[in-house]
Amino acid sequence: MKRFGWALAIVVVLAGQSVGLGQRKMDVALGERVRSSMRPFLEQRDISGVVALVGDREGVLALEAIGQADNEEGKAMRPDTLFRIASMTKPITALAVMMLVEERKLSLDAPVEALLPEFKGQMLVASKDGETITLKKPARPITARDLLTHTSGLPGGPPPGLADLYSKRDHSLAEAVMAFSQRPLDFEPGTKWAYCNAGIDTLGRMIEVASGKSYEDFLKERLFTPLGMVDTVFYPSADQAKRTAVLYQKKESVLERSPSFLGEPKAYKYPIPAGGLYSTAPDLAKLYRMVLQGGTFDGKRYLSESSVAEMTKLQTPQIKTGFVDGMGWGLGFSYVREPQGVTESLSAGSYGHGGAFGTQAWIDPVKGKYVVLLIQRTGLPNSDASDMRKALQKAALATP
């Protein structure tokens, strides 16, 4: 193969069996469309490489690993390359919440303070005047449903004194959530939408209290291990670290290694339920196929159909949400109300989530397919609106 600076490296996995992708026969023409849709972004040096996957209810239709996972070391992208999926962790946290709702250990609409008493007496910012802040009691306390839809009013970022929470990760989840609970709300619960990492991290703590297990162990025992998601982890092993794609930033026309606010794999205390996972395309395919199939995978039920339906329906009909036009919000999932722009190839009612480093995964229940895009780029103006996402969705979902 002729080598270029952006070195295409296309890997074919025979029948998909070596990475557990089900019995679905690969679609050669679809695979070529996927490769063609991604090539311009490698040629323009927008990305160093990409792993792209398209699947349906029966399994994976196309899996393409293109370009480099590490430009400096000359490591090619592979189907089992790990990526920091950042906020794509959020729907996974939501799935765990719904498991506990089904077991009646957690309620969507009960006050969060019923499970986490540190939230009792939480106040709301009524007004700000110079250095004076006036607080009042909110009309009602926040709920898990508010946290899942980003409508709680809880401030989204780390509190003062914990600005390096996501880089050092030296606080436990319980300690971080205690700090979140002491902050006043920015608006009345249920009245507005504001993307809130602290809210999803709070849900992670609720999972711990309701289940009696650590957040990481609950996900591993109830989702990752039974689904066979062997490379979906918060703290990569030495072998997994070697298979992790390098994070790049683009300066002028050059891709340079980028520091990450998530840091490098170490023995951190804080898993970041809002955005701490690493994963692979084959692992995510299993998860998204399970959701597309209404909560089942390979004969095992993980969630009821009614729980999946609740998660993937529009929960915010009167509130503007999301980072691109035409969006709403489900429970942990972003929801396509009116396809347009970057979502034009998706059907109304499609749902999914992106990540800070350009990763995306979306399910189109009308067309019966899911699409996974894994790249590692910082500095994208809006990763939800990226040209890479639009091109892949068009290649995967548009009628040939």
C-alpha positions, 0 to 999 in steps of 0.5 A, a space after each residue: 500500500 502506498 503510504 501518505 502522511 495521513 496513511 490510510 489503514 483499512 482493516 477488515 474483520 472477517 464476518 465480524 466474529 473476532 470482535 463479537 459483532 453478531 451474525 449480520 453479514 457485512 455490507 461491502 457497498 456500505 463499507 465503501 461509502 463509509 470509507 469514502 465519506 471519511 477520506 476527505 477529513 484525513 486528507 485535510 488533516 482534520 483528524 488523524 484517523 477514525 473508526 466508524 461503525 454502522 449496525 442494525 438489529 441483527 448486528 454490524 453492517 460495516 466496521 471501518 478503521 481508517 488512518 492512524 491512532 498515533 501519527 508519531 508512532 505510526 500506529 494504524 487505527 484498528 477495530 479494537 482501538 480505544 477512544 475517550 468517549 467523554 459525554 457519551 458516558 452520560 446515556 450509559 449512566 442513564 441506563 444504570 439509573 433506569 435499571 434501579 428504577 425498575 427495581 424500585 430502588 430509585 425513583 425518577 420523580 422523587 426528590 434527590 434529597 430522599 436518597 442523598 440527604 446532603 441536598 436537603 435545604 438547597 436554595 435558588 439564586 433569586 437575584 444578583 446585584 454586584 457582590 450581593 446574591 439573594 437566595 430563595 427556596 425553589 418551588 420544588 426540589 430537584 429530581 432524577 428526571 431533572 438531572 437526566 434531562 439537564 433541567 435541574 438548575 444545578 450549576 454544571 461545572 465544578 464548584 469553586 475550589 474544585 476547578 481541577 476536579 476532572 484533571 486531578 480526579 483526586 476526590 471521590 464521587 461522594 466527596 464531589 457530589 457533596 460539594 455540588 449539593 451545597 451550591 444554589 440552583 441557577 433556575 427553577 427545576 424543570 423550567 429551562 435546559 442547561 447542560 450539566 455535568 454535575 447533575 449526571 455525576 450526581 446520578 452516579 452517586 445515586 446509583 451507588 447509594 441505591 445499589 450498595 455498590 460503587 458506580 464503576 462496579 455496578 456498570 461493570 456487573 450489570 452492563 459491561 461484563 454481561 454485554 461482553 464490553 471488555 474494553 469499556 472502562 474508566 481506568 484503562 489497563 496497560 494493554 488498553 492504554 497502548 491501544 488508545 488513540 492519541 488525542 490531537 488538536 489542529 493548529 493551522 494545517 498541522 495535527 499536534 498532540 493535545 493535552 486532555 482535561 481527562 488526564 492520562 490513565 492512572 489510579 484515579 478516585 473519580 470515575 466521572 459519570 458525566 464523561 469518564 469512559 473509554 470504549 471501542 466501536 465493537 463494544 458500543 455496537 453491543 450497547 446500542 444494539 441492545 437499546 435499539 432492540 428495546 432492552 435485549 441482547 443475545 437473549 438476555 433482557 437488560 431493561 424493559 421495553 417500557 423503560 427504553 421507550 421512556 428514555 428515548 421519548 421527548 421529555 422536554 416538549 416546551 424547552 429548547 435544548 441541545 447544541 444544534 437546532 431541532 433538538 429535544 432531550 430524553 432521559 440521558 439521550 439527546 433527541 431529534 425533534 426536527 431533522 435539519 443541518 447535521 441531523 438531516 439524514 436522521 429520522 425524527 425520533 432518533 436519539 444519541 449523544 456525542 462527546 467532547 473529543 468528536 465522538 458520536 453515536 446515534 440510533 435511528 429507530 425508524 430506519 432501524 440502524 445505529 451509527 458510531 463515529 470515533 475520532 480524537 480531536 479537541 478544538 472542534 467548534 461544536 462536536 455535535 455539529 461536526 462535518 465528520 458526523 454529518 458525512 458519516 450519517 449521510 453515508 450510513 443512512 441516506 438511500 443509496 
